[in-house]
């Protein structure tokens, strides 16, 4: 089915091309952008037309436009003889399949906007670009309604666009510090506007278990509370003596977040830490540790020698019960099992672990961790899902189908990719929990600055080519929450570094230029202001 478009010839005259000085201020930068003459004016009465499959995307666009302008936009389904004038068309008909599932075409002329893609995710990313072509106030939460002087105009353009990497993610640790469902949704909104498609939700830690598991109620009744938290003063780290919790997400809240993310074409990947970083779980069920406890939900940051007992059959039954409920709650392709920072101290002393090493003809405790991960992987695979683990899961031998998240540099990721394993590159430069500058004028955070230029110049491909490069899925910004006592600190630390990483992951390497990125940042800052977000001023010096 074709739709007739009433097009003025003058609208097709080319004025400028990609990377020109007067280009629209879009982040991440589209792969190909041509500026056309004129503007499309958004006004009451403009209709949104969709094919049958695209109604949901149309509703999302209508909702965002209504929230900011106060105008209601009717959604009409297309018919074979439909003529579109003064309207916005979203369709999967006639899409360029060479742009892939996440690519899109966006054409704006003086009387019509057309977004065309082969999938709803591609259409959604076209919508995000369209929103960035409007004044920044389009991202406001109703404030712009009181500003009638705003000219809701969209510059005429022709854009063809597709992402460089399939994994464009953001990670959030809610174990050390907890964030509400409303705050998590805000986090997802920031990811969506930047065309990020993965939310890595770190739900369990030594310092708190944050997901309801009905089979094991003590995980939240006991494991979601710690008696105190560390804070930094002039003498170093001290305890504040204040109970933290109970804080956790009910299963209904988990479903709510997953559904909210899905509407924004974001896949939620849960992380359930094992075999290390498990003190909160062991406090609730001490029989799963090598010593039998008693344990206490950890009140300091860092790493504990106490981990799940890998020689105890009850440990695997427990984790399978947890994973049963996690797999039901999350429709994701992956379950992240952690696997990082697991000391072998207890395993080397534990009779059950030593017996397991002997019974399975393992060389040492490192191979015991490989046995543990491989066994968990088989169970997760039986649920139709795959596992991801931090790069320590390579020690002692990598589980057959595991995806590696390389965080201790990129060497482990390079090795895994060359061996045919999918990898996600998350080295130090992607850790937004680190301050952007080490200085007294910065909020408390992890030391060792990660600057905006460093993030922008990061290349997840790490020089790989051929088959190995095909296994590099992408990267994600990591937000460990030791020093994120409130959500405003999260926002301050992620923006604008998250914006830079989004461009790294979406825009082709040859089209990226840090100087050009900085010229587009002021418009992005105005969008963040409209959203009510905190951010670090990109003009603020990085040197104290």
C-alpha positions in Angstrom: 0.0 0.0 0.0 1.3 3.4 -0.9 0.4 6.8 0.6 0.3 9.9 -1.5 2.3 12.8 -0.2 1.6 16.3 -1.3 5.1 17.7 -1.6 6.2 21.2 -2.6 9.1 21.2 -5.0 10.8 24.0 -3.2 11.0 21.8 -0.1 13.3 19.4 -1.9 16.1 21.9 -2.5 19.2 20.9 -0.6 20.7 23.6 1.7 23.3 21.8 3.7 24.7 18.3 4.6 25.9 16.4 7.5 28.3 18.1 9.9 27.6 21.5 8.6 27.7 24.4 11.1 23.9 25.0 11.0 22.9 21.3 11.3 20.1 20.3 13.7 21.4 19.7 17.2 20.8 15.9 17.4 22.6 13.5 19.8 23.6 10.9 18.8 24.5 12.3 15.4 22.6 10.5 12.6 24.6 8.7 9.9 23.3 10.8 7.0 21.5 14.1 7.3 20.5 16.6 4.6 19.0 20.0 5.5 16.1 21.0 3.3 14.5 24.4 2.9 11.7 25.4 5.3 10.0 24.2 8.4 7.1 22.0 9.4 4.9 23.7 12.0 3.4 21.6 14.8 0.0 23.0 15.7 -3.4 21.9 17.0 -5.1 19.7 14.5 -2.0 18.0 13.2 -2.8 14.3 12.9 -0.5 11.3 13.4 -1.1 8.6 10.9 0.0 5.0 11.4 -0.3 1.6 9.8 -1.9 -1.0 12.0 1.4 -2.3 13.5 2.6 1.2 14.4 -0.3 2.4 16.5 1.6 2.0 19.8 4.5 4.1 18.5 2.0 6.7 17.4 0.5 6.8 20.8 3.9 7.3 22.4 4.6 10.3 20.1 1.1 11.7 20.7 1.6 11.4 24.4 4.9 13.2 24.5 3.7 16.0 22.3 0.5 16.4 24.4 2.5 16.4 27.6 4.6 19.3 26.5 2.3 21.4 24.3 -1.1 20.7 25.9 -2.6 19.9 22.5 -4.2 16.6 21.8 -3.1 14.8 18.6 -5.5 12.4 16.9 -4.1 9.1 15.7 -5.5 7.8 12.4 -4.8 4.5 10.8 -3.9 4.7 7.2 -6.1 3.4 4.4 -5.1 2.5 0.8 -6.2 5.8 -0.6 -5.0 8.0 2.3 -3.5 11.4 1.3 -1.3 12.9 4.0 -1.1 16.7 4.3 -0.2 18.6 7.4 0.4 15.3 9.3 2.9 12.9 10.7 3.1 9.4 9.2 4.7 6.5 11.0 4.9 3.3 8.9 6.8 0.1 8.3 5.6 -0.1 4.7 8.2 0.5 2.0 11.1 0.7 4.5 14.7 0.3 3.4 15.6 -3.1 4.9 19.3 -2.4 4.4 19.1 -0.1 7.4 18.5 -3.1 9.6 15.9 -3.6 12.3 16.9 -0.4 14.3 17.4 1.9 11.3 14.9 4.5 10.0 14.3 7.1 7.4 12.9 10.5 8.5 11.7 13.1 6.0 10.4 16.5 7.0 9.0 18.8 4.4 6.8 21.9 5.0 3.5 20.0 5.2 4.4 16.4 6.0 6.6 14.4 8.3 7.3 10.7 7.4 9.1 8.2 9.5 9.7 4.8 7.9 11.4 1.8 9.4 11.3 -2.0 9.1 10.5 -2.5 12.8 8.9 -0.6 15.6 12.2 -0.1 17.3 13.5 1.7 14.2 10.3 3.8 14.1 10.8 4.7 17.8 14.3 5.9 17.2 13.0 8.0 14.3 10.5 9.5 16.8 13.3 10.3 19.2 15.2 12.2 16.4 12.0 14.0 15.5 11.6 15.1 19.1 15.1 16.5 19.1 14.3 18.5 16.0 11.7 20.4 18.0 12.5 23.1 20.7 14.0 21.5 23.8 10.8 22.3 25.8 9.2 19.3 24.0 10.9 17.2 26.7 9.3 19.1 29.5 6.7 17.7 31.8 4.0 20.2 31.2 5.9 23.4 31.9 6.0 24.4 28.2 2.2 24.6 28.1 2.5 27.9 29.9 4.9 29.3 27.2 2.7 30.2 24.2 5.6 32.1 22.6 7.4 28.8 21.8 7.5 28.2 18.0 6.9 24.5 17.7 8.7 24.2 14.4 10.6 21.3 12.9 13.4 22.1 10.3 12.9 20.3 7.0 15.4 17.4 6.7 16.1 14.1 5.1 17.7 11.6 7.4 18.7 8.0 7.0 20.1 6.4 10.1 21.1 3.2 11.8 23.2 2.2 14.8 26.9 1.1 14.8 26.5 -1.3 17.7 23.5 -3.5 18.8 24.2 -3.2 22.5 23.8 0.4 23.7 23.3 0.2 27.4 23.2 1.9 30.8 23.8 0.1 34.1 22.4 1.0 37.5 23.4 -0.5 40.8 20.6 -0.4 43.3 22.3 -2.7 45.9 24.4 -0.1 47.6 21.9 2.7 47.3 18.3 2.1 46.2 16.3 4.2 43.7 12.5 4.4 43.5 10.5 3.1 40.5 9.8 6.7 39.5 13.6 7.4 39.5 14.3 4.2 37.5 11.7 5.4 34.9 13.5 8.7 34.7 16.8 6.8 34.1 15.0 4.9 31.3 13.7 8.2 29.8 17.3 9.5 29.5 18.3 6.2 27.8 15.4 6.3 25.4 16.0 9.8 24.2 19.6 8.8 23.3 18.5 5.6 21.5 20.0 3.3 24.1 18.4 -0.1 24.1 19.7 -2.0 27.2 19.1 -1.3 30.9 21.4 -3.5 33.0 19.7 -3.6 36.4 22.1 -4.6 39.2 19.6 -6.0 41.8 21.6 -7.9 44.4 24.7 -7.1 46.4 26.6 -7.6 49.6 24.9 -4.4 50.9 21.3 -5.3 49.9 19.0 -7.7 48.1 16.5 -5.6 46.1 14.2 -8.0 44.3 11.3 -9.9 45.8 11.6 -13.7 45.4 8.4 -15.3 46.7 10.0 -18.7 47.3 12.6 -17.1 49.6 10.9 -14.3 51.5 13.8 -13.7 53.9 15.9 -12.4 51.0 13.9 -9.1 51.2 12.7 -9.4 54.8 16.3 -9.7 56.1 18.6 -9.1 53.1 17.2 -5.7 52.1 18.2 -4.0 55.4 21.7 -3.0 56.6 22.2 -1.6 60.0 24.6 1.2 58.9 26.4 2.6 55.8 29.9 4.0 55.3 30.5 7.7 54.7 33.7 9.6 54.0 34.9 12.3 56.5 38.2 14.0 57.1 39.5 10.8 58.8 38.5 8.4 56.0 35.5 6.1 55.9 33.3 5.9 59.0 29.9 4.4 59.8 26.8 6.6 59.9 24.9 4.3 62.3 21.7 4.7 60.4 19.6 1.7 59.3 19.2 1.6 55.5 16.1 -0.2 54.3 14.1 -2.2 54.0 14.3 -1.3 50.3 13.4 -3.6 47.5 11.1 -3.9 44.4 8.0 -6.0 44.6 7.4 -8.3 41.7 4.6 -6.1 40.5 7.0 -3.1 40.5 9.5 -5.2 38.5 6.9 -5.9 35.9 5.9 -2.2 35.8 9.5 -1.2 35.1 10.0 -3.9 32.5 6.8 -2.8 30.7 7.8 0.9 30.8 11.2 0.0 29.3 9.6 -2.2 26.6 7.4 0.8 25.5 10.7 2.5 24.9 12.3 -0.5 23.2 14.7 -1.0 26.0 15.6 -4.5 27.1 16.0 -4.9 30.9 18.8 -7.3 31.8 18.7 -8.3 35.5 21.9 -9.0 37.4 21.7 -11.6 40.2 25.2 -11.7 41.7 26.9 -15.1 42.2 29.0 -16.7 43.5 30.5 -13.6 45.1 28.9 -10.4 46.3 26.3 -12.5 48.1 26.4 -11.5 51.8 22.9 -10.1 51.8 21.6 -13.5 50.6 23.8 -15.4 53.0 22.5 -13.2 55.9 19.0 -14.4 55.1 20.0 -18.1 54.4 23.4 -18.7 56.2 23.4 -22.4 55.4 24.4 -21.5 51.8 27.8 -20.2 52.9 30.9 -22.2 53.5 31.1 -21.4 57.3 27.3 -21.4 58.0 27.6 -17.9 59.4 26.2 -15.9 61.1 26.5 -13.2 58.5 25.4 -9.6 58.4 24.4 -7.5 55.4 27.6 -5.7 54.6 28.0 -2.2 56.0 31.2 -1.4 54.1 31.9 -1.2 50.4 34.4 -3.6 48.9 34.8 -7.4 48.7 34.0 -10.1 51.2 35.7 -13.5 51.5 32.2 -15.0 52.3 30.5 -16.2 49.1 28.1 -18.9 48.1 29.4 -22.4 48.9 30.1 -24.0 45.5 30.4 -27.5 47.1 26.9 -27.4 48.7 24.2 -28.9 46.5 21.6 -26.8 48.4 23.3 -23.7 46.9 22.4 -24.7 43.4 18.8 -25.6 44.3 18.4 -22.2 46.0 19.8 -20.3 43.0 17.7 -22.3 40.5 14.6 -21.3 42.6 15.7 -17.7 42.4 16.3 -17.9 38.7 12.9 -19.5 38.1 11.2 -16.4 39.3 13.7 -14.0 37.7 13.3 -15.6 34.3 9.5 -15.3 34.7 9.7 -11.6 35.5 12.2 -10.6 32.8 11.5 -11.5 29.1 15.1 -10.5 28.3 17.4 -12.7 26.2 20.0 -12.6 28.9 20.4 -13.0 32.7 23.6 -11.4 34.1 25.1 -13.6 36.9 27.9 -11.3 38.0 30.8 -13.7 38.6 33.2 -10.9 39.6 35.4 -10.4 42.6 34.9 -13.9 44.1 37.7 -14.6 46.5 38.6 -18.3 46.8 39.6 -18.1 50.5 36.6 -19.9 51.9 36.5 -22.5 49.0 40.1 -23.4 49.7 39.2 -24.1 53.4 35.8 -25.6 52.9 35.5 -29.4 53.1 32.4 -29.4 50.8 34.2 -27.3 48.1 37.3 -29.4 48.3 35.2 -32.5 47.9 33.5 -31.0 44.9 36.9 -30.2 43.3 37.9 -33.8 43.8 34.7 -35.3 42.7 34.6 -33.3 39.4 38.4 -33.8 38.8 39.0 -30.0 38.9 42.4 -28.6 39.3 41.7 -25.8 41.8 39.2 -23.3 43.1 39.4 -21.3 39.9 38.2 -24.3 38.0 35.5 -24.7 40.7 34.2 -21.3 39.8 34.1 -22.3 36.1 32.2 -25.4 37.2 29.8 -23.2 39.2 29.2 -20.8 36.2 28.9 -23.6 33.7 26.3 -25.4 35.8 24.3 -22.2 36.3 24.6 -21.5 32.5 23.1 -24.8 31.7 20.1 -24.0 33.9 19.6 -20.6 32.4 19.9 -22.0 28.9 17.2 -24.5 29.8 15.0 -21.5 30.4 15.6 -20.3 26.8 18.1 -17.6 28.0 21.8 -16.9 27.9 24.2 -15.7 30.7 26.4 -12.7 30.9 29.2 -12.4 33.4 32.0 -10.0 34.3 35.3 -11.1 32.8 36.3 -13.1 35.9 34.1 -15.9 34.6 36.9 -16.6 32.1 39.1 -17.8 35.0 39.4 -21.5 35.1 37.7 -21.9 31.7 34.8 -20.0 30.1 31.3 -21.5 30.0 30.4 -22.6 26.5 27.7 -20.0 25.6 28.6 -17.2 28.0 28.8 -13.5 27.0 31.7 -11.7 28.6 31.4 -8.1 30.1 35.0 -6.9 30.0 35.6 -4.4 32.8 39.2 -4.9 33.9 40.4 -3.2 30.7 39.6 -4.6 27.3 42.1 -7.5 27.0 39.8 -10.1 28.3 37.1 -9.0 25.9 39.5 -9.1 23.0 40.5 -12.6 24.0 36.9 -13.8 24.3 35.9 -12.2 21.0 38.8 -13.9 19.2 37.6 -17.2 20.8 34.1 -16.7 19.4 32.3 -15.4 22.5 30.2 -12.3 22.4 31.6 -9.4 24.5 30.5 -6.1 25.9 33.3 -3.7 26.5 33.0 -1.8 29.8 36.4 -0.7 30.8 37.2 2.1 33.3 36.3 4.9 30.8 32.7 3.7 30.9 32.4 4.0 34.7 30.3 7.0 35.3 30.5 6.4 39.1 33.9 8.0 38.9 34.2 11.7 39.1 34.7 13.6 35.9 37.3 15.6 37.7 39.3 14.9 40.9 38.8 18.0 42.9 37.2 19.6 46.0 34.4 21.2 43.9 33.1 17.8 42.7 30.4 15.7 44.6 31.8 12.7 46.4 32.5 9.9 44.1 34.9 7.2 43.1 38.4 8.6 42.5 40.2 8.4 39.2 38.7 10.9 36.8 36.8 9.8 33.7 36.6 12.8 31.5 34.1 13.7 28.8 36.7 13.6 25.9 37.9 10.2 27.1 34.4 8.8 26.9 33.8 10.3 23.5 37.1 8.9 22.1 36.5 5.4 23.4 36.2 2.8 20.7 34.6 -0.5 21.8 35.9 -2.3 18.7 39.4 -2.1 20.2 41.0 -2.5 16.8 39.4 -5.8 16.1 38.2 -6.9 12.7 36.6 -9.7 10.8 34.8 -12.4 12.8 36.2 -11.1 16.1 34.6 -7.7 15.6 31.2 -9.3 15.0 31.4 -10.6 18.5 31.8 -7.1 20.0 28.1 -6.2 20.8 28.9 -2.8 22.2 29.2 -1.1 25.6 27.3 0.5 28.4 27.8 3.2 31.0 28.2 1.8 34.5 26.7 3.5 37.5 27.9 1.8 40.7 26.1 3.5 43.6 28.5 3.6 46.5 28.5 7.4 46.4 25.1 8.0 44.8 23.1 8.6 47.9 20.3 10.2 45.9 19.2 10.3 42.3 20.4 13.8 41.6 23.9 12.5 42.0 23.2 9.8 39.5 22.0 12.4 37.0 25.0 14.7 37.7 27.4 11.9 37.0 25.8 10.5 33.9 25.2 13.7 32.0 26.8 14.6 29.6 29.1 11.5 29.6 26.1 9.3 28.9 25.3 11.5 25.9 28.9 11.1 24.6 28.7 7.3 25.0 25.4 7.2 23.2 27.1 8.8 20.2 30.0 6.4 20.4 27.6 3.5 20.2 25.3 4.8 17.6 27.3 7.0 15.2 29.8 5.6 12.7 33.4 6.2 13.8 34.2 8.3 10.7 31.3 10.6 11.4 32.2 11.4 15.0 34.1 14.5 16.0 34.4 15.7 19.5 34.4 19.4 18.6 31.2 19.0 16.6 29.7 17.0 19.5 30.4 19.9 21.9 28.6 22.3 19.6 25.5 20.2 19.9 25.8 19.8 23.7 24.1 23.2 24.6 20.9 22.0 23.0 21.1 18.8 24.8 21.6 20.6 28.1 18.5 22.6 27.4 16.6 19.3 26.9 17.9 18.0 30.2 16.8 21.2 31.9 13.3 20.7 30.4 13.3 17.2 31.8 14.2 18.5 35.3 17.5 16.7 35.2 20.7 17.5 37.1 23.9 17.5 35.0 27.5 18.5 35.1 28.2 21.7 33.1 30.3 20.6 30.2 32.1 24.0 30.4 33.1 23.3 34.0 36.9 22.8 34.3 38.1 19.3 34.9 41.1 20.6 36.8 40.5 21.8 40.4 
